Amino acid sequence: MRQRKHLIVFARPPRLGRGKRRLAKDVGTVAAWRFYRTVLSALLWRLHRDSRWILWLAVTPDRSAGERGWPVRTLRIGQGGGDLGQRMARALRERPCGPAVLIGSDIPEIQPADIAAAFRGLGRNDVVFGPARDGGYWLVGVRRTRALPRTLFDGVRWSTPHALADTVAGLQPGTKVGLVATMEDVDDLDSYQRVWMDGGQGRRRRKR
């Protein structure tokens, strides 16, 4: 039987003051909320219509899985407790059989072709990463032909330039690792101006 592909999007409810707090310190709460609401909605609309994968929205806090106001109707699950690594490992581990890819929800550049490239990469690698320009990563995918190690993501220095290197260093010896396109998540004023104002929102305004 053919295994289905699973795409997991980590997200928070697009509510004022509920997320992007680091960005909000630089651009204000309302601007940060507008950015996240717009990016999340556009991302989910692009990805949920693609029949190449099953889309899962993994949300925090868990109770928000049952709330109204999400941009699209799709499978919603709670991330559960623990740090970011523990929540990511749980989301990847608990999906039905088949390769799984997990992404963040604050990267305006993501297109279906990028997700398809990650799944193709899992055809010849055990793990794939989408590097971020700040040293982290916007995507992680696992082939899941064997059980994920319980130590996956242990000891990772999240929100630092070492996140990707720490994760790769913690993989089991012999793990085949592949990379897809490098992108930039929007966490502060510099990335907001570079990706959103100049490369994203600004471009759309110029086209009008």
N, C-alpha and C positions, 0 to 999 in steps of 0.2 A: 504494500500500500504506500502511495506517495505521501511523504511527510510535508506538512504545511509549513510555510515560513511565518515567523512571528515578529512583528515590529512593535516595540514598546516605546511609548513617549512618556517621559517623566515630566509632570506638570503640577502646577498649583492652580487653584481656581482663579480666573481672570477678574478678581475683585480688587477694588481700590484698597491699597495698604496691605494686601495679602502676600505680596512677593516683590522681588527685585529691590530689596531694601538697600543693598549696596549701591545700585544705580540711582535709587531715589535720593540718596544723600548728595549726589552730584547734579541731578537734573530736576529734582522735585518729585513728590509723590504722584501727582497727576500725570506728568510726562512719562514717568516710569510705568505707570498703569496703562496708559494709552499704547505705549510701545509693546508691552507684553500682551495685551489683549489683541492687538492687531497681528502681531507675529504668530501667536498661538492659533488664532482663528485661521489665518492664511495657511499655516503649516498643516493643520488638521484637514482642511478642505482639500489640499493638494494630495495628501497621503491616504485618506480614508477611502477614496474612490478607486484605488488601485487594487485590482484583484490578485496581484502577485503575492500578497501577504495578508495576514490577519492583523488588524490594528488594535492594539491594547493601549489604553490611556491609564497609566499608573499615577495615582494622585496622592497628594498629601495636603492637609490631614486626611486620614482615611474616610472620615464621615462625609467629606465633600464628594465622594464617588456617587452618592445618592442625591446630590443637590442638582437643582436646575441651573441653567445659564451656561453650560458647556457649549462650545461652537457647533459640534457635530454629535450625532448619535452613534456611539461606538461602544465597544466593551470597555468598562471602567473597573479598575481594581484599586484597592488601597496599597500604598507602598509598605505599610507596616512600620514597626519601630526600628531603632538603631541608627547608626551613622549612615552617611551616603553610601559607602561601600556595602554595608550589610543590606541596605534596601535594594541596591542594584543587583546584588547577587541573588537575593530572594526573587526578584522579578524575573530574572533570567532562568533561574532554576525551576520555578514553579509553572512555567508555561507548558502546554502539551508538547508532545514529541515534535522535533524539527528544529532547524537552525533558528536562532533568535538574535535580533539586533535591537539595541537600546540607544535612544538619543535623548538629548535635552530639548527643551522647547523654547529656547531664546536665541536661536541661530537663524537669522532671516534667510541665509543663502540656501538652505537645504531644499533639494528638489527630489522627486521620485527617482531620477536617474542615479543620484548619489546613494540612495538606499539599495537600489538594484545592484550597484557596483559592490557594495558591502556584502550582499548575499552571494554574489559571484565569487568574491574573495574567499568566502567560507567554503567554497568547493575545493580549494587547494590549501587552506590554512585552518588551524584550529581556532584562532582568535584573530579578529581584525579590529583596528582602531582608526578613528578619524581624528587626527591630531588637531588641536587648537593652537592658535598662534601664541597663546600665553603659557604653553608648556603642559596644558591639560589635554583633554580630548572631548569631542562633542559626540562621538559614537563609539560604542564597543559592541562587537558581535561575537557570538560563540557558536561553534558547529554543533556541540552537544551530542556527539556520538558516544560520549562517555560522561559519567557524572562530573559535575563541576566540583573542583576542590573546595573544601570548606574554608580554606584560607584565601580564596579569591578576594582581592581588594584589601587584604589585611595590610596595615602599615603604610597605607597611601597617604601622603600629605596633600589633602584636598585643598583646592583654591590656592595652590602654589605652582611655581614653574616646574616642580618635580613630579606632578601627579602622574603623567604618562610614564616617565622613566621608572617611578616606584612600582606602578602596576605591572609593567613588563618584567621588572626584576623579580617580582613575586610569583611569576608563572612557573609551572613545573618545568624542569629540564626537558628539552626535546620538543617543547610546544612550538608549533609553526605559527608565526605572527605575520600578518599582512597589514598594509596601510592603505587607506583611501584618501580622498582629498583633504587638504588642510583648510580649516575654516576658522572663523572668529566668533566666539560667543560675546554677547554684549553685557558687560558687567559694570562698566565705569564710564566716565565722561568721554575719555579718549576713544574707546571702542564704539560708543554711541554715536559720536560725531563721524567717525571713520566709516562705519558699516551702515548706520541707519540714516543719518542726515545726508551724507555725501553719496553713499553707495546704494541706499535703499529708498527711504522716503523722499530724499531730494531728487532722485532720478524719476520717480513716479510723478512728482510735481512738474518736472521739466517737460514731461511727455504730454501734459494736459494743454 
